[in-house]
Amino acid sequence: MGSTASATGADGRLSDAARLRRLGDTGLLDSGPSASLDRLARAAAHQLRTSRAQVSLVADDRRVVAGSAGPPAPHTFCRLVVDSDAPLIFTDARVDDRVAGHPAIDDGVIAYAGFPIRSLDGYPLGAFCVLHDEPRDWEPRDLLLVEDLAAVVEAEIAMRAEVRAHASTARRLQTVLDACQDAYVSIDTTGVVTSWNAAAEGLFGFTAAEALGTPVANLIIPPRFRAAHTAGLARINAGGQTRLSGHRIELTARNRAGHEFPIEMTLQVDAFTFHAFLHDISGRVADRRQLEHERTFLQALLDSLDVGVAACDADGRPTLFNHAMREIKSGEHGLCSPDGAPLDPGEAPLARAFRGEIVDRQHVVVVPPGGAPQHFHANARRIETPDGQRIGAVVALHDITDQRVAERSRDVRYAVARALADAESAEEAAGRTVAAVARALGWVYGEFWQTDEEAGVINRVGHWSEPGHDLGAVTDGRPFSVDRGVGLAGHIWLTEAELFAAEAADDARLLTRADQIRAAGLHSALGVPVRSGDRILGVLLLFSADVQEYDADVSDLLELIGAQLGRYLERRRSEDLALALAAARRDFDRVIEQVNDYVWTVEVRPDRTIGSIYASPDGSGVFGEELTIEWDMAAAMHGRVHPDDQEAYDEFVAKVMDGQPAENEIRLIGTDGVTRWVWTRAMPRREGRKLLLDGISTNVTERHLLADQREKLLTDQRAQNEKLRRVDRLKDELVALVSHELRNPLGAIRSYTETLLDEPDLTADQRHLAEVIDRRSADMQAMVDDLLDLARIEAGQLHLEARPLSMTRLIRDVLQGLQPAADAKDLVVEVAGPRELLAQADPMRLRQVLDNLVSNAIKYTPAGGRVTVTARHDPPPPGNMGDGDVTIEVTDTGIGIPADQYPHLFDRFFRASNAVQQGIKGTGLGLAITKAIVDAHGGTLTAGPAPDSGCTFTVRLPAL
């Protein structure tokens, strides 16, 4: 055996992973019986004249019969052969202790000879065995034959595994080649195809079946190249070398349809085979042609641009100028900085880009001879290959001469943007905007007025004046408001249009402030409305210190600034509202998060669909998932209502759709599959034409579960109580019946026994037996009397004949009757009490009480102990009417009662555990009857531990 197999212990050999892999490699576990293995089994059975022979392979959970002679046995000893990895021989398995109780014996396998079948590296795979249904002494030549045949089976199985391995390797190789993206073709030295993968089928159109065995020239080589191909093969076969091996070569190939296309081939040559990977490069060749076309196209495109473009090569030499760049005088020669100073050649945009700088919007100026300066923005980049190699640089010059005219406008907008960005309130933003615009445009005074739609007035909320210019007449700092249509600001608000006044103090629309404006030395005024959509948020006013002509560009600029300011004010207002709303929402959500209810608001649309407006942050307690505010309640409820509650839910929906308050309590099936009881209340409200519903949903499943559990517990308790009462009645009836039926036979037995005892001719043994019968009958009759008393008590039929009774005399009589039993145990019986003590009681029943208590004290007190009976009269408590109580205490020094068992002492059939353990006989009825009798007298019976040991029973009866 190989070293790998021998390292595995016998206990784990059947489940050894390496052994199971070898077993799977045979391919016999799921392929059914093998004909060759069947022949070997038949040969063994024939030569040894046995009823059966088998080739069994043993997995960890099953046995597979790979070859057999005769019917296969359901059970054999082959697992034992594999587990021990050794031959196993039985002459008669029925008497062999190694297989005692094995199920194969019940299947008729009596004689058995089995040898392990091993893998090449020594792992036991199964067993080759011969079986016989009668005992048989195996001869050595028989066992040698079986062992030889087992070796033949091993060789057969090993050959099968090797063939499967070779086939698997070939399949894996073909799978790899078929998965290859490139076509793979191999040919022999004669040019015949020996391998052809799936990609080759797709590339050339020939299937593998068609290609294999066919000269490759007839398949993929165009006719004009076939002669060169044949000559090359001949040269290589004659011992020559090929220069193609290991290189990528571009060739022309053809497909089944005769279409020729370019391919790239990588060739590897070994002694007898040419291996080629072929790749279609039609796209690459087309891209190459396209590149040439694009170069021509690019030059035409560059020449059509207004932007001047120039480029240099890897050595910095200029190589490309488009038409616009040629029009710019001398290319980059004569470039100046924005201040007019000549630009250092090393700082030219193209030179900087060539050094690796990224040039964006470099401001340069070209001064043509005799012409006006031209302003350009230069963008320049270094040109690199994907691997980072520099191959040149490019520059683009954008003419910005016209843009310089618009710089003032841009500067104003930028100043306004900065003012708005730095402002912390809408009023501050308005003041900063006025200051930025007036400074940039050269106007000495500016104002911003904000509309108040509710009050119908427009208020001046910000102004700016140029430092050093006294404008106190209009900038006194007092709040200023005018009605709509009054003054320049009010007029612009009313007309919603710009207004220009060359001489503001003379304009009739400004009569409210004409004197202040004239005193401040202001002349022209220009105002524009500040809009947000169709609303007028305010008015922007500018005043000059001299008379101005109307400038449409300035007016348009102010319109833009007004729009910008309007957007800012509206956004700021929206942000303030959003912040306030978010804060309120957070406060509300914090409150909602503290409750377990799900709060929601939905809108009932005109088409009677429901859209969610608000929902609690977490609805998992009601719906089994966390819900967002965009959640659609109508969609979520679809299909989640319990079928039995669908009608109630539909009624609820109908009422709220009609704008009525409604509530319901239904079962919902959550997304987690859990059914929950949910109570929901919805209250309608209207906002304009919108119908909104505010609702709350509460998970009341626990209340339903508690109610269901309470109802079930009550039902179960009632059923249990009824069952207990029925059993109790049956038991009482049975006890009464049995007791009644036993009483007469016991009376007869005792009578006959007394008659026998009166006979003088009885032998001593006969007399002893008769006395035993009499004593046992008396005990049984006492027990029957107890049972009958118990039955009467339970039936309420315990009748008392109470009369005045001397308790002292009764105690003396009871003790006198029990004295023999006390003397037999050497007990000291003491009595203490007054000479006369009267009570109203039934003498017979009270005697029964004292008999039970004193006889119990004697029974449970060990020999040499003491029993004390004490009687006394206890007067009534002060202020209470009556004669007090007669108290009788029976105290012993016996075995006592465990403290935890006192509450059960007067239960029927109860016996203290220590009495049971000590084997003291009893029925457990005496104390129950005794307490019932005392209770019937209107008294009480209690028990407790004695001061030293034992226990004390106390009877209290009304005194006479």
Disulfide bonds with the S-S distance in Angstrom:
none
